[in-house]
Amino acid sequence: MTEALPTRKAVRLRGRSFLALVLSPELPFGEWLTQLDDLARRSTGFFLGRPIVLDVAGLPITREQLTDLLAELTKRNVRVMGIEGALPSILSPGMPPEMKGGRNAADIEAPETPEGGAAAKEAKPTPAGADAPKTPEPVRATHVATTPSLLIDEPVRSGQSIIFPEGDVTVLGSVSSGAEVIAGGSIHVYGALRGRALAGSAGNANARIFCRKLEAELIAIDGLYKTAEDIDPKMRGQAVHVWLDDTVLRTVALAN
């Protein structure tokens, strides 16, 4: 009697890209962690559930320093999924795996994070300067015509994340507190912006943010950000235009 052997299915392996924040710590780590705490305190849940890549390229640190840093991040519920730019001598078993081959997301080859960031250094926050009545340069029509866009025809509710690193995002409703919109290009909100808006997340310093009513928890363009406490009180509740002027995040009210 011959027994029929069960047919074995081949293991299916597929590649898939995910959006991750890149944290680029600076020495001394104590001061950098204080800044990270400040960001997390003023934007509750900013790192919650987000995949994080830790970029330590060029830092003259030891294995012990890296171990201590990872422990501090764990205490803050910052989940590091991989380490980039580390010397082999400072890596050890039990640490997140070494990451290689990360590319600039400006060409949308490998999307990066959200939370506003420069090319390949997206989550390295830099507080923006004060507002100034400087007129922004106009956006060329050719740029607008060739930029992919995503249209959201309903409100973005608390806890939801809209992530579109390929281009612009337009929300016809409001963005609730606790919600976020992350775009590789510009962000247009035709209602109230109460949550977080992070434009230019793929390293696009020319991205803009427009909203009918500014009540945001956080706004960011290309890694430069302002939290609710940093935004000019005169801009609260106004229709505004936000753009990046070198290293300063500018905010101006739009005419009704």
N, C-alpha and C positions, 0 to 999 in steps of 0.2 A: 504494500500500500504506500502510495506516494503522498506525502503531506504537502499541500500547497503553501508556499511561503508567502506571508503578507507583503504586499507591495509597499515599498518604502518611498515616502515622499522626500524629494530633495529639500534641503534647508534653503529657504529663500532669503537672499541677502540683497538689500536695497540701500542705496544712498539717499540721504535726506538732509537738507539744510535747515537749521533752526536759528532763530534770532537770539543772540546772547549779548549781555552787557560786558564790556571790557573795562575792568578796573585797573588803573595804572598807579600803584602806590608810589609815594615819594618819601625820601628820608628827611627827617626822622619819622619813623612810623607813628610815634605817639601823636605828633601834631596832625599827621594825615588822618589818623583814626578819629581825632577830635572833629575835623572837618566833615568826615563821613557821618559821624554821629549827629552833627548839626543838620545835615541834609536829611537824614532819616527821621529826625525829630520833627522837622518842619514839613515833611511830606510822608505822613504815616503810610506804611506798607509799600514804600518805594521799591525795596529789594525783595519783598515777600514773594516767594515762589518763582523768582527769576533765575535763569541759568547765568552764572557768572564765570568769566575767564579772567584769571589774574595775570597781568602782564608785568613781569619783573625784569624785562630786558634792560641791561645796562646798569642795574643796581648792584653795588658792591656789598652783597650780603652773604651771610653764612647759612648753613642748613638750619642751625638753631634759630636764627632770626626769621627765616621763612616759616619754620614750624610754629613759632610764637605768633606770627602774623596770621597764619591760617586759623590758629586757635582763637584769636581775637575776632576774626571775621565770623567764625562759627558761633561765638557768643552773641553776635549781633544778627544771627539768622541769615547771614549772607552765605549762600550755598555756592561754593567754588567747584565748578565742574571740570576745570582744567587749568594748567599753568603754562604760560607762554613765555619764552625768552629766558628760561632758567638754565644755568649751567648744570650739566649732569651731576657734578660733584655735590650740589646742594639738594638734589632730589633724593627721596628715600621711600621705601615701601610704606604704604598707608597714606601717602599724599595723593591728591588728585593727579590724573595722568598728564603727561607733557603734551602740549598742543603745538602742532606745527602746521604750516601752510596757510595760516590765516591771511586773507587778502582784503584790500580796501573795498568797501561796499559801494563806493561811489558809482561804479559801473554795474552795480547790482549783480555781481558774480557770487558774492557770499554775503548775504544780509547780515547786518550787525544789529545792535541793540537800539533798544529803545530808549532809553531814558536819555536822550539827547546826547550826541557824541561826535567828536571829530573822527576822521578816517582812522580806523583801527585803534582808536583810543576813545570810544564813545562815552564811556561812563566816567571819564576823568573830569569832574565838574570844576568849572571856573566861575566864581561869582562875577556877575556882570556889573558894569558901572551904572551911574545914575543916568536918568533920561536927559535928553537935550533936544531942543527944538530944531534939529537938523533935518532937512528934507531928504528922504531916501531917493536913491537913483531909481528910475523906472525900470521895470522888468521888460526885456525885449519880447516882442510877440513871437519870435521864432522859438524862444525857449519854452514859452507856454504851450505852443502848438505841438512840440515834440515830447512833452513830459507826460508819461502815463498818469492816469488819475483814477481814484476810487471814489464813488459816490455812495454815501450812507444816507438813505432817505427816511431814517427814523432816529429818535434820540439814542445817544450812547448812555446806557444806564450804569449806575454805580457797580463796580466790580468788573465791568467789561473793558477789554483792551482791543483797540483797533490798531493793527500793525501793518503798514504798507510801505516797505522800504523802496519800492520801485518808483514812487513819485508822489503826487499831490493827493491829499484827502479832503473831500468836501462833505461836511455834515449839515444836512438840511434842518436838523433839530438842534437840541442842546446837548452839551456834554456834562453829565451829572458829576457831583462831587464823588470822588473815589473811582471815577472812570478815567481812561486815558486814551489819547490818540497819538500815535507815533508814525511819522511819515518821513520818507527819504527826501521829499520835496516840501512844498508849502502846505499849510493847514487853513481851511476856510470853515468857520462855524457860523451858520446863519441864525443860531439861537444864542443862549447864554453858555459861556465857557466857564464851568465851575470846577472841572477836574484838572487833568494835566494834559498839556499839549507840547509835544516835542517834535519840532520840525527840523529838517536837514539832518536826520539821524544817520544818513549814509555819508556824511562829510560834506554836505552842501551848505556852504556859508551864505549862499544867495537865497535860501529859503525864507519864506515869510509866514507870519501868523495873522489871520484876520478873524475877528469875531464881532457879533452884534452887541454882546454884553460881556465885559470882562469881570469875572469873579473867580479867576483861576487859582488853583492850589500851587501850580507850577507851570511856567512857560520856559521853553528852551529852544535854542537854534544852534545847531552844530556844536553841542556840548556846553555852551554858555547858558546859564539858567538864572531865573529869578523865582523865588518862592513868594507866597502870598504876602509875607512880611516885607519883601523887597520891592514890591510893585508900588509905584506912586499912588497914594490914596486918591488923587484927582482922577486917575484912570479907572478906578473901580466903578463898575456899573456902566461904563462908557463903551461905545463901539470903537474898537481900536485896531491899529496896524502895528505889528511888531516886526522889526528887522534887525539884522546884525551889522553894526558899523565897526569894522575891525574887531576889537575885543570888547566892545560895549553893546549891550542889548538895548535898543532904543524902542520906546513905546510912544505913540502919538494917537490922539483921539481923531476919529474920522468925522467929517461933517455929516450932519443928519440930512 
